[in-house]
Amino acid sequence: MFSKILVPLDGSNVSERVLPYARIFARTLKIPIELLEVVDISAATAHVVTDKARYLDNLIAEGEWASREHLKDIAASLPGIKVSCAVERGNPADEIIERAATDKQTLIAMATHGRSGINRWMLGSVAEKVLRGSNNPLFLVRANEEDVGGSEPMIQSMVVPLDGSKLAESVLPAVNEMAKALSLEVVLCRAYELAGSAYYGKEDRLPNYDEMLAEFKADVESYLAEKAKALKAGKLSNVSCVAVNGSGAEEIIHYARKHPHALVAMCTHGRSGVSRWVLGSVTEKVVRHSGDPVLVFHAS
């Protein structure tokens, strides 16, 4: 499923919020972790006035040294796991995407907030660029200063949003494998609502909205039951289904929030070229607004 976990850090405590999850994945799935820090050259340049530009190389070198020392300390805090460290110069998002792209089975794991500066790039915007620009699976956890120093995270279930498309269903083989490895419950979730056109009718023949909605719900439940049956046939026993009435992203976020220790796992469009920066709107909304960690797979 995954060959290794690439963990981008920016030197802040907030960016390290992802480390407990990476530790769980690495130990359970028995895969190595690669820690990465990128010295942002553009940020370094912005912090140097014109008449001090000759000191830029020294400033960058100091940033690289600080990053290497920081990563050594982080690696030492991950006993029993094979850990490697890398420090690069360049644009953080580009470096993360390019480094992960050498192996499509590399899981990128990162927090979505950080700080700014030569070593502390804005992880919020970087994470969004990586989400849109990478074809690798991506694990994202929202973090802030209040989150740091908490207890070891727990993951008890995977909420898997489906919409009836082959694209959304392409996440299921990975979900099956990961749920088995981590002993997780899998909850197949589909939000449904009547299309606006369903509310139009002739004055003497108004549609029965309740009946239409009940039929729609029955179809959704039947679809989810079929997918759950296929997962159970693959020896994944703890599978449940839920059909919720409402808009996709909002209902996914709401449902996950009501169930502690959930991980949302979903698939989004795989793109190339300029269109790589166009992400499925539902996935983007869930990533931006969900308080739960999100695991995103990119469909080819």
C-alpha positions, 0 to 999 in steps of 0.5 A, a space after each residue: 500500500 505505502 512504501 514510506 512516509 514523507 513528513 515535511 516539517 518547517 521547524 515549528 511545533 505546529 508542523 510536528 502535530 502530524 508526527 504521532 500519526 506518522 509514528 502509528 502508521 510507520 509502526 503498524 504498517 512497518 514502513 520507514 519515515 523520511 523527514 524533510 525540511 526545505 529552506 525557502 530561498 525566496 523567504 530568505 531573500 525577503 529577509 535580507 536588505 539589498 546592501 546585505 545581500 552578500 550575506 545571503 549564502 551564509 544565511 541559507 547555510 545557517 538555515 540548512 544547518 539548523 534544519 539538519 540539527 532539528 531533524 536529527 532531534 526529531 529522528 531520535 524521538 522515533 525509536 524503533 522506526 527506520 528514519 532518514 532525513 533530508 534538507 533541500 533548498 527551493 520552493 517548499 511545495 515543489 520540493 515536496 511534490 518532486 521528492 514524493 513523485 519518485 515513488 507513487 507509493 510514498 505517503 505524504 503526511 503533514 500538518 496544515 498550519 505552520 509559521 513563516 520565515 527561512 525555515 518556517 514556511 506557511 504550511 497552510 498554503 504549502 499543504 494546499 499546493 501539495 494537495 492540488 499538485 501531487 499525485 501521491 496519497 496525502 494525509 493531512 491533519 489540522 493543527 494549531 498551537 493549542 493542539 501541541 503537547 496533547 495525548 497520543 492520537 487515536 484512530 478508531 474508524 475510517 469514514 469513506 465518502 462515496 457518491 456512486 462514481 467509480 472515482 470515489 470507489 477507487 479508494 476502497 482497495 486501499 481502505 480495505 488494506 489499511 483498515 485491516 492493518 490498523 483494526 479500524 471500523 469502516 463507515 461507508 457514507 453517502 450524502 444525498 439530496 434531490 436535484 433542484 429540477 425535482 421540485 418543478 411540476 405542473 400545477 395540477 400534478 405536483 410531485 410527492 417530494 416525501 415519496 421521491 426522497 424515500 425512494 432516493 434514500 432506499 437506492 442510496 442505502 442499497 448502493 452502500 450495502 452492496 459496497 459493504 458486502 464487497 468489503 466484507 467478502 474481502 475479510 473486512 468484518 467491521 463495516 457499516 453504512 450511513 446515508 445522510 440527507 444533505 449536501 456532500 461536503 457539509 454532511 461528511 464533515 458533520 458526520 465525522 465530527 460526531 464520531 470521535 477518533 475518525 479518519 476521513 478517507 476519500 479520493 479526488 481527481 488526478 490531473 496533469 499540467 495546469 489542470 492539476 491545480 483544480 481539485 474536486 470541490 467536495 474534497 477541498 471543502 472537507 480538507 479545509 473545514 474538517 477537524 478530523 484528519 483526512 487521507 486523500 488518494 488521487 485517482 489516475 
